Amino acid sequence: MNKGELLEIVSEDTGFTKADCSRVLESMLSNVKKAVKKGDDVKLTGFGTFAKTKRKARTGRNPQTGKEIKIPACWAPKFRPGKEFKDLLR
């Protein structure tokens, strides 16, 4: 499912226009990104938690040349599904 298909389904479920649903979705995603960037966890009960996590520096390999390269430490987004979501997939 892509974003357009999701908006179609949400529009049908709620009776709102696709444009309204799109603005709500864009606002939600934008605010989740801002919060995680600040270091806050965004917890959606029953769905999961979006968080910021630190990746350690590591050694990788260039797939074209096979030469080892150093990959620096960085911040990365992380999603942990909630119990309800995990149970749904079992």
C-alpha positions in Angstrom: 0.0 0.0 0.0 1.3 3.4 -0.9 0.4 6.8 0.5 -2.3 7.5 -2.1 -4.0 4.2 -1.4 -3.9 4.8 2.4 -5.4 8.3 1.9 -8.2 6.7 -0.3 -9.1 4.2 2.5 -8.9 6.8 5.3 -11.1 9.1 3.2 -13.7 6.4 2.7 -13.6 5.4 6.4 -14.0 9.0 7.8 -16.0 10.7 5.1 -13.4 13.5 4.9 -12.0 14.6 1.6 -8.7 13.2 0.4 -7.2 16.7 0.6 -8.2 16.9 4.3 -6.9 13.5 5.0 -3.6 14.4 3.2 -3.2 17.5 5.3 -3.8 15.5 8.5 -1.3 12.8 7.5 1.3 15.3 6.4 1.0 17.2 9.7 1.2 14.0 11.7 4.3 12.8 9.9 5.9 16.2 10.1 5.4 16.4 13.9 6.6 12.8 14.5 9.8 13.7 12.6 10.3 16.9 14.6 9.8 15.2 17.9 12.1 12.3 17.1 14.8 14.7 15.8 14.7 16.5 19.2 15.2 13.2 20.9 11.7 12.6 22.1 10.0 9.2 21.7 6.6 9.2 20.0 4.5 6.5 21.5 1.2 5.5 19.7 -0.4 3.0 22.1 -1.4 -0.2 20.3 0.8 0.7 17.3 4.4 1.4 18.3 7.1 3.8 19.2 9.2 6.0 17.0 12.6 6.9 18.5 16.1 8.2 17.8 19.0 5.8 18.3 22.8 6.2 18.0 24.6 3.9 15.6 28.2 3.1 16.4 31.0 3.7 13.9 31.9 0.5 12.0 33.9 -0.9 9.1 32.1 -1.7 5.9 33.1 -2.8 2.4 32.6 -1.0 -0.9 30.7 -3.5 -3.0 32.2 -2.3 -6.2 35.9 -2.5 -5.2 35.8 -4.7 -2.1 37.9 -2.1 -0.3 37.2 -1.6 3.4 35.7 1.8 4.3 35.0 3.4 7.7 31.4 4.3 8.3 31.1 7.0 10.9 28.8 7.0 13.9 25.4 8.6 13.2 21.8 9.0 14.5 19.1 6.9 13.0 15.3 6.6 13.3 14.0 3.4 15.0 10.5 2.0 15.1 9.4 -0.5 17.8 6.0 -2.1 17.1 3.6 -2.2 20.1 2.3 -5.5 21.6 -1.1 -5.1 19.9 0.5 -4.6 16.5 2.9 -7.5 17.0 0.0 -9.8 18.1 -2.0 -8.9 15.0 0.8 -10.3 12.8 1.1 -13.6 14.7 
